[in-house]
Amino acid sequence: MSQQQPLSFLNVSEPDEQSLDECASPWVVLIVDDEPEVHDVTKLVLTAYRFELKPLELLHAYSKKEAIDILSNRDDVALILLDVIMESEEAGLECAQYIREELGYHNVRIVLRTGQPGSVPEHEVMLRYDINDYKNKTDLTKSRLFTMLTSSLRSYRDLNRLELLTDELTKLNEGLEEKVKQRTHELESSNDALREAYNRIAEQQQALIQSEKLASVGQFAAGVAHEINNPLAYLKSNLEFVQSSLVKLYRAWQFLANNSQLSPECAKSLSELEKEYQLNWALSESDDVMAEMHSGLDRIQLIVKELSVFFESNQTQFQQVEFYSQIMDSVMINLELDGTNLSLIEFEKGERFELHCAPALLEHSIYCLIKNALESTGRMRKSIKINTKVEDQTLSIDIFDCGEGIADKLVHRVFDPFYTTKASEKHVGLGLTIASNIIKSHGGELLIKSTIGKGTRATINLPLI
């Protein structure tokens, strides 16, 4: 087991990259208090404090006047720890107001510290004065002081960066309006040429045949699948390794924790480690976390599998085929291979006819609709009906099921990607989406009509040519 570094508030760093200038200059903190002991204690506590690897430069003022004199000559103070009651009961508040209104320092963070919390109402002070925090000296422990320092310095840093970005944007915007006008005039003068080019592009797009469209989809899907499957493979492998390692780690920890032969000092150290890092809880909960991660990876794998129909070899090539023998027979074979009881499907072949299509894609879309209809019947084990007819050079395929049906307000969503009414993790909600897009690419349409308690009818209309 590797040793972990102890937690510390003394060295607080941010992940952002820092410039050499930032690393060289310390954070300037002004301590304003009329009690020398407060200065000494604060200086002692903050000696080793670091934020973003930079130390603090502490400035000291013992009155409102000294604080204003220092601030009048320095504009790099990041934080002011300001006592409320000094030479007068409102000296600190007057100092804060002067800093904001007269000196115009809005980025510097001001934290009021008071030893008499009841003397000035905290809420009233926060409303009336532009201060950033209000602390009681007795409550400001070392840990809370470090937390307050980190929060204040981070806020000061972010405000300075925002101010710098604002200045840069202001410079970039100078003269932009004139440039926009000039560019707009140039664009307006070329509108006619652009319209002509657009019309030519539109004509060329309309001239593209459907096989070329599907080939592009297949190429894209293949690239996406390749890029996803490679990291998915080693993610699943590494996850199994991490899971087995956590099991071993948990067993080792339990062995150590329950070892009666350990010395009292070791047993006490183990108990303290368990309480501090909640090791028993973290290790025991890892199984649920790993299960969720496995489920997520399996879902990604299933989505890629759903899209695989687009990038299998020669699946996008359009050709003239006989519908029953080359499309429906293949659909039935695939259903049977998947364990479907074909006796639940009522289908009779009609007269032979041919249509121009991409066989693999059309077969997949019909398969998805039949499979969806069978799943809709659920445990009722009712049969589904498939009817086909050809009329006016259009093929119509009706697939009926007697399932539970779909509510009217949800029917329009069945074609939305990743929408599904099935609770099973084996369904990702892409079947009807892909089927609809395939049919549209063939110049056809897919219609869904459903009634709660009666069932659903899916209709495919396809031109034969």
N, C-alpha and C positions, 0 to 999 in steps of 0.2 A: 504494500500500500504506500503510495507516494505521500510525503508530508505536505500539508497545506500551510500556506503562509498565514500568520495571525492577522486578524482584522485590525486596522488602525485608522484613526481619524487624522493622523498627522500628515499624511501625504495623499491629498485628493487630486486626482488627475482626470481630465476629460479625454475622450477618444479622438477629438479633432486634432488635425495637424497644426503645429504652432510654428510661427516664424522665429528667426534668430532674435529679432528685437523683442518679441514677447518673452522668450526664455531669459533674456538678459535683464529686463527691468522687473523689480519686485512690485507686489501689490501694496499701495500706500494706504494705510489705515490711520485715521486721526482719532485719538482718545481724548475726549473733553470731559474733565471731572475735576472738582475742586478738592478732592481727597487724594493725596499722594499715594496712600496705600492702594487705592484702586488701580492707579497707574502701574505700581510695582507688581501687583498680583497679575494683572492682565498681561503685562510684558513677560512675566515668568511663564504663564500658561501658554502663550502664543509663540514662544521662542522656536519651537520645532515644527510649527504648522506650515504646511505647504499646500498650495492649490495650483494644479497644472505645472507641478515641479518648480514653482516660483515661491520664494519666501515672502515674508511681510516686511515692509518698512513702516515702523511705528512712529507717528508724530504725537507730541503731547502738548495739550493746552489745559490750563487750570482755571479758565474763565471764558465767558462769552467773547470778550474783547480779544483774548489771545487766539481763540479759535478763528475769529473773523480775520485777524491779521494774517494767520497762516494761510487761510483759504484765499485771501486776496492775492497772495503771491504764488500760489500753486494751483494748477488746474488738473492735476493727475491723481487727486485723492479719490479712491474707489469706495471707501466706507468710512462713516463717522459713527463712533460709539459715543453718544451724547447724553450727559447727565441732565436731568430736568431741572433740579433745584441746585443753584450754585450761589452767585452773589445775590440773586433774588429768586423768588419762587417760580418765576416763569422765564428765567434766563435761558434755559435750554430751548423752550418753545420759541422764544424770540430769535434765538440763534438759528433755529431750523427755518423760520420764516424769512430771515435775512438771506440765508444761503439760497433759497429757492427764488425769492422775488428780486432781491437786489443784485446778488452775484450771478443769478441765472444758471446755477448748477443744477440741472435736472437729472443727470445720469448718476451722480453720486448717491449711494445708498445711505440713508440716515436711520439708525436704530437708537431709539430712546432707551436709556437705562435709568432706573430710579430706585432709591432705597426706601422711599415712602410711597408705596403703590396707591394708597388711599388719598393722597394729596391732590392728584389730578386724575379725573375720570378717564380711563383708557379709551373708551369708545368715542368720547367727545374729542379727545386729542386726535384720534385717527380720522375723524370727520373734518376737523377744522384745519389741520396742518398736513402738508404733503410729506409725511414720514412713511417709512417702509415697514417698521416693526416697533413693538413696544414691549420691553422686557423688565421684569423685576430683578434686581441684582441678586437677591437671595435664591431665585429660581434658575439663574444662569450658571448651571454647572459646566464643567469642562466639556462634556459631550454635547450639551445643547449649544454652548458657545461655538464649538467647531461646526455644528450643523448650521447655525445661523450665519457664520462666516462663509461657509461654502455656498449657501443659498444666495447670500448677498453678492459675493464676488462673481458668481455665475450670472446673476441678473445684470450686474454692472458690465461684465464682458459682453453679454448679448446686446445690451443697449448701445454700447460703443460700436459693435459690429453693424447693428441696424442703422445707426447714424451714418457710419461710413458708407454703407450701401446706398442709403438715401442720397447722400451727397454725390456719389458716382452716378446714380440714376438721373439726378437733376442735371448733371453735366451732359450726360448722354442725350437728354431730352431737349437741350438747348438747340434750337434751329431745326428740331424734328418736324415741327408743323409745316415749315416752308418746304422741307424735303418731301413730306407727305403730299403736299399740294402739287409739287412738281411731278412726283411719281404718278399721282392720280391723273394729271393731265396727259402724261405719256400713255397710261393705260387706256384712257378714254379714246385717244387717237388711234389706238390699235384694236379697238373693239370689233370693228368689221372683220379684220383678219382673223381674230380669235373666233368669231362666230362661224366663219367659213371653215376654219380648222376643226371646230367642234362638230359641225355637221358632217364633215368627212369622217371623223373618228366614229361618230354615231352610226354612219352607214357601214363602216367596216366592222363595227361590233355586231350589228345585225346580221352581217354576212358570215360570221363565224358559225360553223356547224357544231352540233351538240357534242360530238365526240371530242372535239378539241377542248370544249369547256370542261368536260369530265376528266380529260387527260391532265389538265392543269390542276384540278382538284386532287386527283390521285397523286401527282407529283408533290403537291404541297403536303398532303396527308402523310405520304411516305417520309418526307423530311421531318415533319413534326414527330411522327412515331419513332424515327431513328433517334432524334435528339432526346426524346423522353425515355425510351426504353433503355438506353445505355446508362444514364444516371439512376434510373429506377432499379436496374439490376443490382448495382453495387450498394444502393441505399437499402434494399431488402436484405442483401447479404450482410452488410455492416450492422443493420438493426438486429439481426439474429445474433451476431457476435456480441453486441452491446447487451442484449437481453440475457444471454448465457453468462456473460461476465458479471452482470448485476446479481444474478442468482448466486454465483460463486461468492461474490462480495458479501451478500446478505448472510449466506451460510457461515462465512468466516467471521463476520461480526457477531452472529449469534453464538458461535463457538467461544469467541473471546469473552463475550458478555456473560455467558453462563459457566465459564470455567471456574470451578471452585478452588483450583490450585493457585489462582492469581493472588499476589500479595494485596493487602488492603489498599496500598497506595495505587497500584495498577487498577484495581477494581473501582476506586474512587475516580481516577482519571477517566476511565471508560464511561462511568456514569455521567461525569461532567460533559464529556464529548457528546454523549447521546442527547443530553438535555439541550446543549448549545446548538447543535446542528440537526436535532430531531431525526437521527439516523434511522431508528426503527420505523418511524412513520414514512420517511422518504423512500427507504428501500422496499418497504411493503407495498407502497403505492405505485412503484415502478411497473408492476405487472399491468395495471390498468392503463398507464401511460403508453406502454409498449403495445398493448392491444389496440389502442386508438391509432397509433402510428401505423401498425400493420393494416388496420382497416382502411386508413387513408391511402396507403400505397396500393392496396388491392383495388381500390376504387379508381385510381389513376390507371392501373393496368387494364381494368375493365373498359375504361373510356377509350384507351388506345385500341383495344380489341374491337370495340364497336366501330371505330373508324377504319379498321383494317380492310373493309370491303372496298375502299377507294384505292388502295395501293397494291392489291394483288395483281399478278401479271395478267395483262390483256383484258382487265375487267372493264375498261372504258371504251373498248372498240365496238362501234355500232355495226350490226350485220343483220341480214334477213334470216329469221329463224321461225320454225314452226312452234306455235305457242304451247300446245299441250305436251308434246314429246320432249321439247328442249327447255321449257321453262317450268311447267307445273310438275312434270315427273321429277325433275331435280329438286324442286321445293319439297315434295312428299318424301323423297329419299332422305333429305337432310333432317326433316322433322322426325322421321323414324329413327335415324341415327342418334338424335337427341333424346330418344326415349318416349316420344309421343305415341299414344295409342291412336293409330289412324282410323280406328272404328268410330272415333268421336268426330270425324270429319265427313260431312255429307257433300260429295262432289261428283258430278257426272260430266264426262267429256262430251263436247259437242262436235260439230263438223270441224275438220282441220282448216286452219288458216295461218297465215304468216304475218309477222309484223317486223318493223325495222326498230331495233333496240340494242342496248348494251346488255346482253343476256345475264351476266353475273350480277349486275346492279339491279335489274328488274326482278330477278329471282330473289335477291336479298330483301327488297322492299316488300314483296308478297309474303315471303317467309316471316318477316317481322310482324305484319298485320295478322297473319294466321296465328302465330305464336301468342300475340297480344290477346287475340280473341279467346284462345284456349285458356290462357291464364286468368281472363276475366270471369270465366265460369267457376274458377276456384274449386272448392270441394264438392260443388254440385254435380260435377262430372257430366254436365249436359253437352250435347253435341253442338257443333257449329255448322253452318251451311255456307257453301260457296257457289255462287251462280255467275255464269259468264254469258255475255251476248255481244254480238257485233251488229252495229247499225250505223249507216251513213259513214262508213270507213272509220268508225270509232269503236274501240273495245271497252266494254264496261265490265268490271269485276266487283261483285258485291260479296262481302264477307259479313255474315250475321252471327252474333252470339246472344245467348240468353242469360247473360251475367247480371250483375247488380246495376249496371248502367252508370252514367256520369251526369252530374248535375248540370243544368243549362249554363250556370255562371262559370263552369270550369271547362266546358267543351272547347272554347276558343283557346285554351292554354295547352291542350294536349300536344301541339306541335312546337311548343317552346322548348329550347334546349334545356336539358337537365330537369325538366318537370316530370314528375311521376306520382301516381296515386298509390303505387305499390311500396310497402314498407321494407321489402327485402333489400339487403345490401347488394344483391346481384343485379339490381336494376338501377341504371344511372340516368334514365330519362332521355336517351338519344335515339331510341328505335324509331318512333314516329317522326322525329325531326329528320333523320336521315332518309326514311322512306319517302316522306313528302318532298324533300329536295331532289331525290332521284327521279321521282315521277314528274316533277316540274321540269327537270332537265330533259325529259323526253317529250316535252310539250303538252303534258297532261295535267291532271289535277287529282287531289285526294280529298274526299269529303267525309266528315264524321258526323253522324246523327245518333243521338243517344237519349234514352228515357229511363229514369230511375225505376228500378224494379222490373223492367222489361228487357233491357239489353241494349246493344250498340250495333250499328251498321256502318261499315267502312266501304266506301265506293271509290274505285279507281277508274278514271276515264282516260284512255290513251288513244291517240291517233295511230292508225295502222301504218301510215306512211310518214 
